[in-house]
Amino acid sequence: MVEYSQEVLNYIKHNFESMTSPVLIQRLNERYGIGLSEHSFKKLLSNMGLRKAPPRKDGLDQDIDSMGLDDS
C-alpha cells in the first residue's frame, strides 16, 4: 500500500466535506503531484475511516468550483 504524507492526509480531512471526490482528487494531484486515481482515493478514504455520502437529489451538493468561487 502507498503511504501518503501527513500533509496530504490533513488536506483530505480538511477539504473532504467541501469538495466532490473528482475535484478533491484533481486538487491533490495538482498540489502534491501524487497521481491519485479514483480507485486509490476511495481506498484511501476507507483506510482513513471517511466515506462520501451519495450525491443529493436536490442539487445542493455543488462544490465551490461550480458556484464560481475560487479558494486560491
CHARMM-style PDB file with segment names, atoms N, HN, CA, C and O in Angstrom:
ATOM      1  N   MET     1       0.834  -1.195   0.000  1.00  0.00      PROA
ATOM      2  CA  MET     1       0.000   0.000   0.000  1.00  0.00      PROA
ATOM      3  C   MET     1       0.875   1.254   0.000  1.00  0.00      PROA
ATOM      4  O   MET     1       1.920   1.299   0.648  1.00  0.00      PROA
ATOM      5  N   VAL     2       0.436   2.247  -0.724  1.00  0.00      PROA
ATOM      6  HN  VAL     2      -0.413   2.210  -1.251  1.00  0.00      PROA
ATOM      7  CA  VAL     2       1.179   3.503  -0.819  1.00  0.00      PROA
ATOM      8  C   VAL     2       0.980   4.308   0.471  1.00  0.00      PROA
ATOM      9  O   VAL     2      -0.131   4.406   0.992  1.00  0.00      PROA
ATOM     10  N   GLU     3       2.060   4.872   0.963  1.00  0.00      PROA
ATOM     11  HN  GLU     3       2.962   4.792   0.540  1.00  0.00      PROA
ATOM     12  CA  GLU     3       1.987   5.741   2.148  1.00  0.00      PROA
ATOM     13  C   GLU     3       1.923   7.193   1.680  1.00  0.00      PROA
ATOM     14  O   GLU     3       2.687   7.603   0.806  1.00  0.00      PROA
ATOM     15  N   TYR     4       1.024   7.955   2.254  1.00  0.00      PROA
ATOM     16  HN  TYR     4       0.403   7.622   2.963  1.00  0.00      PROA
ATOM     17  CA  TYR     4       0.903   9.375   1.925  1.00  0.00      PROA
ATOM     18  C   TYR     4       1.371  10.206   3.109  1.00  0.00      PROA
ATOM     19  O   TYR     4       1.252   9.793   4.262  1.00  0.00      PROA
ATOM     20  N   SER     5       1.904  11.378   2.809  1.00  0.00      PROA
ATOM     21  HN  SER     5       2.001  11.714   1.872  1.00  0.00      PROA
ATOM     22  CA  SER     5       2.422  12.242   3.865  1.00  0.00      PROA
ATOM     23  C   SER     5       1.278  12.745   4.739  1.00  0.00      PROA
ATOM     24  O   SER     5       0.121  12.764   4.319  1.00  0.00      PROA
ATOM     25  N   GLN     6       1.615  13.148   5.946  1.00  0.00      PROA
ATOM     26  HN  GLN     6       2.555  13.132   6.287  1.00  0.00      PROA
ATOM     27  CA  GLN     6       0.630  13.700   6.860  1.00  0.00      PROA
ATOM     28  C   GLN     6      -0.017  14.950   6.260  1.00  0.00      PROA
ATOM     29  O   GLN     6      -1.193  15.224   6.502  1.00  0.00      PROA
ATOM     30  N   GLU     7       0.752  15.698   5.483  1.00  0.00      PROA
ATOM     31  HN  GLU     7       1.707  15.475   5.286  1.00  0.00      PROA
ATOM     32  CA  GLU     7       0.220  16.902   4.834  1.00  0.00      PROA
ATOM     33  C   GLU     7      -0.913  16.545   3.868  1.00  0.00      PROA
ATOM     34  O   GLU     7      -1.935  17.229   3.828  1.00  0.00      PROA
ATOM     35  N   VAL     8      -0.733  15.483   3.099  1.00  0.00      PROA
ATOM     36  HN  VAL     8       0.098  14.926   3.132  1.00  0.00      PROA
ATOM     37  CA  VAL     8      -1.771  15.028   2.170  1.00  0.00      PROA
ATOM     38  C   VAL     8      -2.999  14.571   2.946  1.00  0.00      PROA
ATOM     39  O   VAL     8      -4.124  14.920   2.587  1.00  0.00      PROA
ATOM     40  N   LEU     9      -2.797  13.800   3.997  1.00  0.00      PROA
ATOM     41  HN  LEU     9      -1.883  13.516   4.289  1.00  0.00      PROA
ATOM     42  CA  LEU     9      -3.913  13.296   4.800  1.00  0.00      PROA
ATOM     43  C   LEU     9      -4.674  14.449   5.462  1.00  0.00      PROA
ATOM     44  O   LEU     9      -5.903  14.430   5.527  1.00  0.00      PROA
ATOM     45  N   ASN    10      -3.948  15.438   5.948  1.00  0.00      PROA
ATOM     46  HN  ASN    10      -2.950  15.453   5.895  1.00  0.00      PROA
ATOM     47  CA  ASN    10      -4.597  16.598   6.557  1.00  0.00      PROA
ATOM     48  C   ASN    10      -5.399  17.381   5.529  1.00  0.00      PROA
ATOM     49  O   ASN    10      -6.494  17.859   5.827  1.00  0.00      PROA
ATOM     50  N   TYR    11      -4.858  17.516   4.312  1.00  0.00      PROA
ATOM     51  HN  TYR    11      -3.969  17.128   4.070  1.00  0.00      PROA
ATOM     52  CA  TYR    11      -5.564  18.222   3.234  1.00  0.00      PROA
ATOM     53  C   TYR    11      -6.885  17.514   2.930  1.00  0.00      PROA
ATOM     54  O   TYR    11      -7.915  18.163   2.750  1.00  0.00      PROA
ATOM     55  N   ILE    12      -6.851  16.191   2.874  1.00  0.00      PROA
ATOM     56  HN  ILE    12      -6.014  15.663   3.021  1.00  0.00      PROA
ATOM     57  CA  ILE    12      -8.068  15.419   2.611  1.00  0.00      PROA
ATOM     58  C   ILE    12      -9.079  15.645   3.732  1.00  0.00      PROA
ATOM     59  O   ILE    12     -10.247  15.929   3.468  1.00  0.00      PROA
ATOM     60  N   LYS    13      -8.637  15.520   4.972  1.00  0.00      PROA
ATOM     61  HN  LYS    13      -7.688  15.289   5.186  1.00  0.00      PROA
ATOM     62  CA  LYS    13      -9.546  15.703   6.111  1.00  0.00      PROA
ATOM     63  C   LYS    13     -10.162  17.098   6.110  1.00  0.00      PROA
ATOM     64  O   LYS    13     -11.352  17.257   6.380  1.00  0.00      PROA
ATOM     65  N   HSD    14      -9.355  18.097   5.807  1.00  0.00      PROA
ATOM     66  HN  HSD    14      -8.388  17.968   5.587  1.00  0.00      PROA
ATOM     67  CA  HSD    14      -9.818  19.488   5.842  1.00  0.00      PROA
ATOM     68  C   HSD    14     -10.815  19.790   4.721  1.00  0.00      PROA
ATOM     69  O   HSD    14     -11.752  20.563   4.918  1.00  0.00      PROA
ATOM     70  N   ASN    15     -10.619  19.186   3.549  1.00  0.00      PROA
ATOM     71  HN  ASN    15      -9.857  18.557   3.388  1.00  0.00      PROA
ATOM     72  CA  ASN    15     -11.434  19.506   2.375  1.00  0.00      PROA
ATOM     73  C   ASN    15     -12.455  18.434   2.000  1.00  0.00      PROA
ATOM     74  O   ASN    15     -13.187  18.586   1.022  1.00  0.00      PROA
ATOM     75  N   PHE    16     -12.503  17.367   2.764  1.00  0.00      PROA
ATOM     76  HN  PHE    16     -11.909  17.243   3.558  1.00  0.00      PROA
ATOM     77  CA  PHE    16     -13.344  16.210   2.457  1.00  0.00      PROA
ATOM     78  C   PHE    16     -14.819  16.573   2.270  1.00  0.00      PROA
ATOM     79  O   PHE    16     -15.454  16.120   1.318  1.00  0.00      PROA
ATOM     80  N   GLU    17     -15.357  17.378   3.164  1.00  0.00      PROA
ATOM     81  HN  GLU    17     -14.841  17.746   3.938  1.00  0.00      PROA
ATOM     82  CA  GLU    17     -16.784  17.706   3.118  1.00  0.00      PROA
ATOM     83  C   GLU    17     -17.115  18.787   2.094  1.00  0.00      PROA
ATOM     84  O   GLU    17     -18.246  18.856   1.614  1.00  0.00      PROA
ATOM     85  N   SER    18     -16.152  19.621   1.758  1.00  0.00      PROA
ATOM     86  HN  SER    18     -15.233  19.565   2.148  1.00  0.00      PROA
ATOM     87  CA  SER    18     -16.461  20.786   0.919  1.00  0.00      PROA
ATOM     88  C   SER    18     -16.243  20.570  -0.577  1.00  0.00      PROA
ATOM     89  O   SER    18     -16.606  21.430  -1.379  1.00  0.00      PROA
ATOM     90  N   MET    19     -15.661  19.447  -0.963  1.00  0.00      PROA
ATOM     91  HN  MET    19     -15.365  18.748  -0.311  1.00  0.00      PROA
ATOM     92  CA  MET    19     -15.394  19.196  -2.390  1.00  0.00      PROA
ATOM     93  C   MET    19     -15.940  17.836  -2.794  1.00  0.00      PROA
ATOM     94  O   MET    19     -16.004  16.909  -1.986  1.00  0.00      PROA
ATOM     95  N   THR    20     -16.332  17.734  -4.063  1.00  0.00      PROA
ATOM     96  HN  THR    20     -16.280  18.487  -4.719  1.00  0.00      PROA
ATOM     97  CA  THR    20     -16.699  16.425  -4.589  1.00  0.00      PROA
ATOM     98  C   THR    20     -15.417  15.613  -4.779  1.00  0.00      PROA
ATOM     99  O   THR    20     -14.327  16.180  -4.859  1.00  0.00      PROA
ATOM    100  N   SER    21     -15.546  14.309  -4.848  1.00  0.00      PROA
ATOM    101  HN  SER    21     -16.431  13.849  -4.783  1.00  0.00      PROA
ATOM    102  CA  SER    21     -14.362  13.453  -4.994  1.00  0.00      PROA
ATOM    103  C   SER    21     -13.508  13.814  -6.214  1.00  0.00      PROA
ATOM    104  O   SER    21     -12.292  13.944  -6.076  1.00  0.00      PROA
ATOM    105  N   PRO    22     -14.110  13.982  -7.420  1.00  0.00      PROA
ATOM    106  CA  PRO    22     -13.264  14.307  -8.582  1.00  0.00      PROA
ATOM    107  C   PRO    22     -12.474  15.609  -8.395  1.00  0.00      PROA
ATOM    108  O   PRO    22     -11.317  15.694  -8.805  1.00  0.00      PROA
ATOM    109  N   VAL    23     -13.093  16.615  -7.781  1.00  0.00      PROA
ATOM    110  HN  VAL    23     -14.034  16.546  -7.447  1.00  0.00      PROA
ATOM    111  CA  VAL    23     -12.400  17.889  -7.564  1.00  0.00      PROA
ATOM    112  C   VAL    23     -11.279  17.704  -6.548  1.00  0.00      PROA
ATOM    113  O   VAL    23     -10.176  18.214  -6.737  1.00  0.00      PROA
ATOM    114  N   LEU    24     -11.557  16.980  -5.478  1.00  0.00      PROA
ATOM    115  HN  LEU    24     -12.454  16.565  -5.324  1.00  0.00      PROA
ATOM    116  CA  LEU    24     -10.544  16.755  -4.447  1.00  0.00      PROA
ATOM    117  C   LEU    24      -9.368  15.954  -5.007  1.00  0.00      PROA
ATOM    118  O   LEU    24      -8.214  16.267  -4.712  1.00  0.00      PROA
ATOM    119  N   ILE    25      -9.643  14.937  -5.804  1.00  0.00      PROA
ATOM    120  HN  ILE    25     -10.580  14.683  -6.044  1.00  0.00      PROA
ATOM    121  CA  ILE    25      -8.578  14.144  -6.432  1.00  0.00      PROA
ATOM    122  C   ILE    25      -7.727  15.036  -7.340  1.00  0.00      PROA
ATOM    123  O   ILE    25      -6.498  14.973  -7.312  1.00  0.00      PROA
ATOM    124  N   GLN    26      -8.397  15.870  -8.147  1.00  0.00      PROA
ATOM    125  HN  GLN    26      -9.396  15.922  -8.170  1.00  0.00      PROA
ATOM    126  CA  GLN    26      -7.672  16.773  -9.044  1.00  0.00      PROA
ATOM    127  C   GLN    26      -6.781  17.733  -8.253  1.00  0.00      PROA
ATOM    128  O   GLN    26      -5.623  17.947  -8.613  1.00  0.00      PROA
ATOM    129  N   ARG    27      -7.314  18.304  -7.188  1.00  0.00      PROA
ATOM    130  HN  ARG    27      -8.254  18.130  -6.895  1.00  0.00      PROA
ATOM    131  CA  ARG    27      -6.537  19.247  -6.370  1.00  0.00      PROA
ATOM    132  C   ARG    27      -5.338  18.557  -5.718  1.00  0.00      PROA
ATOM    133  O   ARG    27      -4.244  19.120  -5.668  1.00  0.00      PROA
ATOM    134  N   LEU    28      -5.546  17.348  -5.224  1.00  0.00      PROA
ATOM    135  HN  LEU    28      -6.434  16.890  -5.264  1.00  0.00      PROA
ATOM    136  CA  LEU    28      -4.439  16.593  -4.618  1.00  0.00      PROA
ATOM    137  C   LEU    28      -3.349  16.319  -5.648  1.00  0.00      PROA
ATOM    138  O   LEU    28      -2.162  16.481  -5.364  1.00  0.00      PROA
ATOM    139  N   ASN    29      -3.759  15.903  -6.843  1.00  0.00      PROA
ATOM    140  HN  ASN    29      -4.723  15.772  -7.073  1.00  0.00      PROA
ATOM    141  CA  ASN    29      -2.788  15.597  -7.889  1.00  0.00      PROA
ATOM    142  C   ASN    29      -2.027  16.850  -8.329  1.00  0.00      PROA
ATOM    143  O   ASN    29      -0.820  16.799  -8.564  1.00  0.00      PROA
ATOM    144  N   GLU    30      -2.739  17.969  -8.440  1.00  0.00      PROA
ATOM    145  HN  GLU    30      -3.720  18.011  -8.249  1.00  0.00      PROA
ATOM    146  CA  GLU    30      -2.073  19.221  -8.833  1.00  0.00      PROA
ATOM    147  C   GLU    30      -1.135  19.725  -7.741  1.00  0.00      PROA
ATOM    148  O   GLU    30      -0.007  20.135  -8.015  1.00  0.00      PROA
ATOM    149  N   ARG    31      -1.607  19.689  -6.524  1.00  0.00      PROA
ATOM    150  HN  ARG    31      -2.523  19.356  -6.301  1.00  0.00      PROA
ATOM    151  CA  ARG    31      -0.863  20.267  -5.401  1.00  0.00      PROA
ATOM    152  C   ARG    31       0.339  19.417  -4.992  1.00  0.00      PROA
ATOM    153  O   ARG    31       1.414  19.948  -4.716  1.00  0.00      PROA
ATOM    154  N   TYR    32       0.152  18.088  -4.955  1.00  0.00      PROA
ATOM    155  HN  TYR    32      -0.722  17.656  -5.180  1.00  0.00      PROA
ATOM    156  CA  TYR    32       1.194  17.200  -4.435  1.00  0.00      PROA
ATOM    157  C   TYR    32       1.832  16.307  -5.498  1.00  0.00      PROA
ATOM    158  O   TYR    32       2.805  15.610  -5.209  1.00  0.00      PROA
ATOM    159  N   GLY    33       1.298  16.317  -6.727  1.00  0.00      PROA
ATOM    160  HN  GLY    33       0.508  16.883  -6.961  1.00  0.00      PROA
ATOM    161  CA  GLY    33       1.865  15.518  -7.802  1.00  0.00      PROA
ATOM    162  C   GLY    33       1.902  14.036  -7.509  1.00  0.00      PROA
ATOM    163  O   GLY    33       2.884  13.366  -7.828  1.00  0.00      PROA
ATOM    164  N   ILE    34       0.830  13.505  -6.897  1.00  0.00      PROA
ATOM    165  HN  ILE    34       0.032  14.049  -6.638  1.00  0.00      PROA
ATOM    166  CA  ILE    34       0.850  12.106  -6.471  1.00  0.00      PROA
ATOM    167  C   ILE    34       0.189  11.139  -7.447  1.00  0.00      PROA
ATOM    168  O   ILE    34       0.314   9.927  -7.277  1.00  0.00      PROA
ATOM    169  N   GLY    35      -0.515  11.643  -8.470  1.00  0.00      PROA
ATOM    170  HN  GLY    35      -0.617  12.628  -8.608  1.00  0.00      PROA
ATOM    171  CA  GLY    35      -1.131  10.763  -9.465  1.00  0.00      PROA
ATOM    172  C   GLY    35      -2.170   9.826  -8.883  1.00  0.00      PROA
ATOM    173  O   GLY    35      -2.206   8.645  -9.225  1.00  0.00      PROA
ATOM    174  N   LEU    36      -3.009  10.341  -8.011  1.00  0.00      PROA
ATOM    175  HN  LEU    36      -2.980  11.301  -7.733  1.00  0.00      PROA
ATOM    176  CA  LEU    36      -4.027   9.545  -7.328  1.00  0.00      PROA
ATOM    177  C   LEU    36      -5.182   9.229  -8.277  1.00  0.00      PROA
ATOM    178  O   LEU    36      -5.723  10.130  -8.918  1.00  0.00      PROA
ATOM    179  N   SER    37      -5.558   7.967  -8.367  1.00  0.00      PROA
ATOM    180  HN  SER    37      -5.118   7.235  -7.846  1.00  0.00      PROA
ATOM    181  CA  SER    37      -6.705   7.561  -9.180  1.00  0.00      PROA
ATOM    182  C   SER    37      -7.957   7.545  -8.301  1.00  0.00      PROA
ATOM    183  O   SER    37      -7.865   7.589  -7.074  1.00  0.00      PROA
ATOM    184  N   GLU    38      -9.120   7.483  -8.939  1.00  0.00      PROA
ATOM    185  HN  GLU    38      -9.194   7.448  -9.935  1.00  0.00      PROA
ATOM    186  CA  GLU    38     -10.373   7.442  -8.169  1.00  0.00      PROA
ATOM    187  C   GLU    38     -10.429   6.191  -7.298  1.00  0.00      PROA
ATOM    188  O   GLU    38     -10.874   6.251  -6.151  1.00  0.00      PROA
ATOM    189  N   HSD    39      -9.979   5.058  -7.839  1.00  0.00      PROA
ATOM    190  HN  HSD    39      -9.617   5.010  -8.770  1.00  0.00      PROA
ATOM    191  CA  HSD    39      -9.976   3.812  -7.075  1.00  0.00      PROA
ATOM    192  C   HSD    39      -9.063   3.927  -5.845  1.00  0.00      PROA
ATOM    193  O   HSD    39      -9.444   3.533  -4.743  1.00  0.00      PROA
ATOM    194  N   SER    40      -7.865   4.466  -6.045  1.00  0.00      PROA
ATOM    195  HN  SER    40      -7.555   4.786  -6.940  1.00  0.00      PROA
ATOM    196  CA  SER    40      -6.929   4.630  -4.927  1.00  0.00      PROA
ATOM    197  C   SER    40      -7.465   5.620  -3.906  1.00  0.00      PROA
ATOM    198  O   SER    40      -7.264   5.446  -2.704  1.00  0.00      PROA
ATOM    199  N   PHE    41      -8.148   6.662  -4.380  1.00  0.00      PROA
ATOM    200  HN  PHE    41      -8.311   6.804  -5.357  1.00  0.00      PROA
ATOM    201  CA  PHE    41      -8.726   7.662  -3.488  1.00  0.00      PROA
ATOM    202  C   PHE    41      -9.793   7.024  -2.597  1.00  0.00      PROA
ATOM    203  O   PHE    41      -9.825   7.263  -1.390  1.00  0.00      PROA
ATOM    204  N   LYS    42     -10.664   6.213  -3.200  1.00  0.00      PROA
ATOM    205  HN  LYS    42     -10.638   6.019  -4.181  1.00  0.00      PROA
ATOM    206  CA  LYS    42     -11.711   5.541  -2.423  1.00  0.00      PROA
ATOM    207  C   LYS    42     -11.104   4.606  -1.386  1.00  0.00      PROA
ATOM    208  O   LYS    42     -11.588   4.518  -0.257  1.00  0.00      PROA
ATOM    209  N   LYS    43     -10.052   3.917  -1.773  1.00  0.00      PROA
ATOM    210  HN  LYS    43      -9.659   3.988  -2.690  1.00  0.00      PROA
ATOM    211  CA  LYS    43      -9.372   3.014  -0.843  1.00  0.00      PROA
ATOM    212  C   LYS    43      -8.734   3.805   0.302  1.00  0.00      PROA
ATOM    213  O   LYS    43      -8.798   3.392   1.460  1.00  0.00      PROA
ATOM    214  N   LEU    44      -8.122   4.939  -0.029  1.00  0.00      PROA
ATOM    215  HN  LEU    44      -8.071   5.275  -0.970  1.00  0.00      PROA
ATOM    216  CA  LEU    44      -7.505   5.804   0.972  1.00  0.00      PROA
ATOM    217  C   LEU    44      -8.559   6.336   1.941  1.00  0.00      PROA
ATOM    218  O   LEU    44      -8.344   6.335   3.153  1.00  0.00      PROA
ATOM    219  N   LEU    45      -9.700   6.791   1.409  1.00  0.00      PROA
ATOM    220  HN  LEU    45      -9.874   6.792   0.425  1.00  0.00      PROA
ATOM    221  CA  LEU    45     -10.778   7.270   2.279  1.00  0.00      PROA
ATOM    222  C   LEU    45     -11.242   6.170   3.224  1.00  0.00      PROA
ATOM    223  O   LEU    45     -11.465   6.415   4.409  1.00  0.00      PROA
ATOM    224  N   SER    46     -11.384   4.969   2.699  1.00  0.00      PROA
ATOM    225  HN  SER    46     -11.203   4.770   1.736  1.00  0.00      PROA
ATOM    226  CA  SER    46     -11.803   3.834   3.517  1.00  0.00      PROA
ATOM    227  C   SER    46     -10.794   3.572   4.635  1.00  0.00      PROA
ATOM    228  O   SER    46     -11.175   3.343   5.783  1.00  0.00      PROA
ATOM    229  N   ASN    47      -9.521   3.608   4.293  1.00  0.00      PROA
ATOM    230  HN  ASN    47      -9.212   3.794   3.360  1.00  0.00      PROA
ATOM    231  CA  ASN    47      -8.471   3.397   5.294  1.00  0.00      PROA
ATOM    232  C   ASN    47      -8.445   4.501   6.351  1.00  0.00      PROA
ATOM    233  O   ASN    47      -8.049   4.273   7.494  1.00  0.00      PROA
ATOM    234  N   MET    48      -8.876   5.707   5.951  1.00  0.00      PROA
ATOM    235  HN  MET    48      -9.197   5.893   5.022  1.00  0.00      PROA
ATOM    236  CA  MET    48      -8.918   6.845   6.877  1.00  0.00      PROA
ATOM    237  C   MET    48     -10.216   6.852   7.686  1.00  0.00      PROA
ATOM    238  O   MET    48     -10.373   7.662   8.600  1.00  0.00      PROA
ATOM    239  N   GLY    49     -11.146   5.953   7.353  1.00  0.00      PROA
ATOM    240  HN  GLY    49     -11.019   5.295   6.610  1.00  0.00      PROA
ATOM    241  CA  GLY    49     -12.431   5.908   8.041  1.00  0.00      PROA
ATOM    242  C   GLY    49     -13.398   6.976   7.563  1.00  0.00      PROA
ATOM    243  O   GLY    49     -14.346   7.316   8.270  1.00  0.00      PROA
ATOM    244  N   LEU    50     -13.166   7.515   6.359  1.00  0.00      PROA
ATOM    245  HN  LEU    50     -12.395   7.239   5.785  1.00  0.00      PROA
ATOM    246  CA  LEU    50     -14.037   8.544   5.797  1.00  0.00      PROA
ATOM    247  C   LEU    50     -14.889   7.927   4.702  1.00  0.00      PROA
ATOM    248  O   LEU    50     -14.473   6.977   4.039  1.00  0.00      PROA
ATOM    249  N   ARG    51     -16.083   8.473   4.517  1.00  0.00      PROA
ATOM    250  HN  ARG    51     -16.421   9.245   5.055  1.00  0.00      PROA
ATOM    251  CA  ARG    51     -16.977   7.959   3.483  1.00  0.00      PROA
ATOM    252  C   ARG    51     -17.765   9.116   2.885  1.00  0.00      PROA
ATOM    253  O   ARG    51     -18.347   9.925   3.608  1.00  0.00      PROA
ATOM    254  N   LYS    52     -17.775   9.184   1.570  1.00  0.00      PROA
ATOM    255  HN  LYS    52     -17.302   8.527   0.983  1.00  0.00      PROA
ATOM    256  CA  LYS    52     -18.541  10.210   0.870  1.00  0.00      PROA
ATOM    257  C   LYS    52     -20.012   9.796   0.850  1.00  0.00      PROA
ATOM    258  O   LYS    52     -20.339   8.642   0.571  1.00  0.00      PROA
ATOM    259  N   ALA    53     -20.885  10.742   1.145  1.00  0.00      PROA
ATOM    260  HN  ALA    53     -20.620  11.679   1.371  1.00  0.00      PROA
ATOM    261  CA  ALA    53     -22.316  10.487   1.060  1.00  0.00      PROA
ATOM    262  C   ALA    53     -22.717  10.471  -0.411  1.00  0.00      PROA
ATOM    263  O   ALA    53     -22.063  11.105  -1.239  1.00  0.00      PROA
ATOM    264  N   PRO    54     -23.782   9.752  -0.739  1.00  0.00      PROA
ATOM    265  CA  PRO    54     -24.241   9.789  -2.132  1.00  0.00      PROA
ATOM    266  C   PRO    54     -24.667  11.208  -2.502  1.00  0.00      PROA
ATOM    267  O   PRO    54     -25.067  11.980  -1.629  1.00  0.00      PROA
ATOM    268  N   PRO    55     -24.586  11.559  -3.784  1.00  0.00      PROA
ATOM    269  CA  PRO    55     -24.973  12.915  -4.200  1.00  0.00      PROA
ATOM    270  C   PRO    55     -26.420  13.209  -3.816  1.00  0.00      PROA
ATOM    271  O   PRO    55     -27.285  12.335  -3.878  1.00  0.00      PROA
ATOM    272  N   ARG    56     -26.660  14.434  -3.427  1.00  0.00      PROA
ATOM    273  HN  ARG    56     -25.957  15.144  -3.376  1.00  0.00      PROA
ATOM    274  CA  ARG    56     -28.016  14.836  -3.045  1.00  0.00      PROA
ATOM    275  C   ARG    56     -28.849  15.051  -4.299  1.00  0.00      PROA
ATOM    276  O   ARG    56     -28.355  15.549  -5.310  1.00  0.00      PROA
ATOM    277  N   LYS    57     -30.109  14.673  -4.221  1.00  0.00      PROA
ATOM    278  HN  LYS    57     -30.511  14.269  -3.400  1.00  0.00      PROA
ATOM    279  CA  LYS    57     -31.000  14.805  -5.370  1.00  0.00      PROA
ATOM    280  C   LYS    57     -31.486  16.238  -5.566  1.00  0.00      PROA
ATOM    281  O   LYS    57     -31.971  16.584  -6.643  1.00  0.00      PROA
ATOM    282  N   ASP    58     -31.361  17.072  -4.535  1.00  0.00      PROA
ATOM    283  HN  ASP    58     -30.967  16.791  -3.660  1.00  0.00      PROA
ATOM    284  CA  ASP    58     -31.850  18.445  -4.653  1.00  0.00      PROA
ATOM    285  C   ASP    58     -30.818  19.394  -5.251  1.00  0.00      PROA
ATOM    286  O   ASP    58     -31.091  20.584  -5.412  1.00  0.00      PROA
ATOM    287  N   GLY    59     -29.626  18.876  -5.586  1.00  0.00      PROA
ATOM    288  HN  GLY    59     -29.404  17.909  -5.455  1.00  0.00      PROA
ATOM    289  CA  GLY    59     -28.612  19.687  -6.249  1.00  0.00      PROA
ATOM    290  C   GLY    59     -27.837  20.596  -5.323  1.00  0.00      PROA
ATOM    291  O   GLY    59     -27.093  21.456  -5.795  1.00  0.00      PROA
ATOM    292  N   LEU    60     -27.987  20.434  -4.016  1.00  0.00      PROA
ATOM    293  HN  LEU    60     -28.591  19.736  -3.632  1.00  0.00      PROA
ATOM    294  CA  LEU    60     -27.300  21.317  -3.075  1.00  0.00      PROA
ATOM    295  C   LEU    60     -25.913  20.823  -2.694  1.00  0.00      PROA
ATOM    296  O   LEU    60     -25.308  21.351  -1.761  1.00  0.00      PROA
ATOM    297  N   ASP    61     -25.401  19.820  -3.397  1.00  0.00      PROA
ATOM    298  HN  ASP    61     -25.893  19.391  -4.154  1.00  0.00      PROA
ATOM    299  CA  ASP    61     -24.071  19.300  -3.092  1.00  0.00      PROA
ATOM    300  C   ASP    61     -23.013  19.840  -4.043  1.00  0.00      PROA
ATOM    301  O   ASP    61     -21.944  19.244  -4.174  1.00  0.00      PROA
ATOM    302  N   GLN    62     -23.290  20.956  -4.709  1.00  0.00      PROA
ATOM    303  HN  GLN    62     -24.158  21.440  -4.603  1.00  0.00      PROA
ATOM    304  CA  GLN    62     -22.331  21.519  -5.651  1.00  0.00      PROA
ATOM    305  C   GLN    62     -21.052  21.918  -4.931  1.00  0.00      PROA
ATOM    306  O   GLN    62     -21.086  22.420  -3.807  1.00  0.00      PROA
ATOM    307  N   ASP    63     -19.936  21.688  -5.588  1.00  0.00      PROA
ATOM    308  HN  ASP    63     -19.908  21.280  -6.500  1.00  0.00      PROA
ATOM    309  CA  ASP    63     -18.668  22.092  -4.995  1.00  0.00      PROA
ATOM    310  C   ASP    63     -18.419  23.573  -5.265  1.00  0.00      PROA
ATOM    311  O   ASP    63     -19.139  24.200  -6.041  1.00  0.00      PROA
ATOM    312  N   ILE    64     -17.419  24.110  -4.634  1.00  0.00      PROA
ATOM    313  HN  ILE    64     -16.834  23.599  -4.004  1.00  0.00      PROA
ATOM    314  CA  ILE    64     -17.117  25.533  -4.715  1.00  0.00      PROA
ATOM    315  C   ILE    64     -16.824  25.954  -6.153  1.00  0.00      PROA
ATOM    316  O   ILE    64     -17.214  27.047  -6.564  1.00  0.00      PROA
ATOM    317  N   ASP    65     -16.142  25.106  -6.923  1.00  0.00      PROA
ATOM    318  HN  ASP    65     -15.824  24.218  -6.589  1.00  0.00      PROA
ATOM    319  CA  ASP    65     -15.825  25.450  -8.312  1.00  0.00      PROA
ATOM    320  C   ASP    65     -17.091  25.692  -9.127  1.00  0.00      PROA
ATOM    321  O   ASP    65     -17.137  26.616  -9.940  1.00  0.00      PROA
ATOM    322  N   SER    66     -18.111  24.878  -8.918  1.00  0.00      PROA
ATOM    323  HN  SER    66     -18.074  24.128  -8.258  1.00  0.00      PROA
ATOM    324  CA  SER    66     -19.318  25.012  -9.719  1.00  0.00      PROA
ATOM    325  C   SER    66     -20.144  26.232  -9.314  1.00  0.00      PROA
ATOM    326  O   SER    66     -21.046  26.637 -10.048  1.00  0.00      PROA
ATOM    327  N   MET    67     -19.850  26.810  -8.173  1.00  0.00      PROA
ATOM    328  HN  MET    67     -19.117  26.481  -7.577  1.00  0.00      PROA
ATOM    329  CA  MET    67     -20.556  28.022  -7.738  1.00  0.00      PROA
ATOM    330  C   MET    67     -19.830  29.284  -8.185  1.00  0.00      PROA
ATOM    331  O   MET    67     -20.284  30.394  -7.912  1.00  0.00      PROA
ATOM    332  N   GLY    68     -18.703  29.115  -8.872  1.00  0.00      PROA
ATOM    333  HN  GLY    68     -18.333  28.213  -9.094  1.00  0.00      PROA
ATOM    334  CA  GLY    68     -17.976  30.270  -9.377  1.00  0.00      PROA
ATOM    335  C   GLY    68     -17.069  30.915  -8.347  1.00  0.00      PROA
ATOM    336  O   GLY    68     -16.607  32.040  -8.542  1.00  0.00      PROA
ATOM    337  N   LEU    69     -16.813  30.218  -7.261  1.00  0.00      PROA
ATOM    338  HN  LEU    69     -17.188  29.305  -7.103  1.00  0.00      PROA
ATOM    339  CA  LEU    69     -15.915  30.732  -6.231  1.00  0.00      PROA
ATOM    340  C   LEU    69     -14.588  30.003  -6.325  1.00  0.00      PROA
ATOM    341  O   LEU    69     -14.543  28.848  -6.749  1.00  0.00      PROA
ATOM    342  N   ASP    70     -13.538  30.648  -5.945  1.00  0.00      PROA
ATOM    343  HN  ASP    70     -13.575  31.586  -5.601  1.00  0.00      PROA
ATOM    344  CA  ASP    70     -12.216  30.042  -6.013  1.00  0.00      PROA
ATOM    345  C   ASP    70     -11.539  30.222  -4.672  1.00  0.00      PROA
ATOM    346  O   ASP    70     -11.575  31.310  -4.098  1.00  0.00      PROA
ATOM    347  N   ASP    71     -10.922  29.167  -4.165  1.00  0.00      PROA
ATOM    348  HN  ASP    71     -10.893  28.283  -4.631  1.00  0.00      PROA
ATOM    349  CA  ASP    71     -10.289  29.249  -2.848  1.00  0.00      PROA
ATOM    350  C   ASP    71      -8.817  29.644  -2.911  1.00  0.00      PROA
ATOM    351  O   ASP    71      -8.126  29.604  -1.893  1.00  0.00      PROA
ATOM    352  N   SER    72      -8.332  30.022  -4.079  1.00  0.00      PROA
ATOM    353  HN  SER    72      -8.893  30.055  -4.906  1.00  0.00      PROA
ATOM    354  CA  SER    72      -6.917  30.372  -4.175  1.00  0.00      PROA
ATOM    355  C   SER    72      -6.684  31.859  -4.029  1.00  0.00      PROA
ATOM    356  OT1 SER    72      -5.541  32.313  -4.087  1.00  0.00      PROA
TER     357      SER     72
END
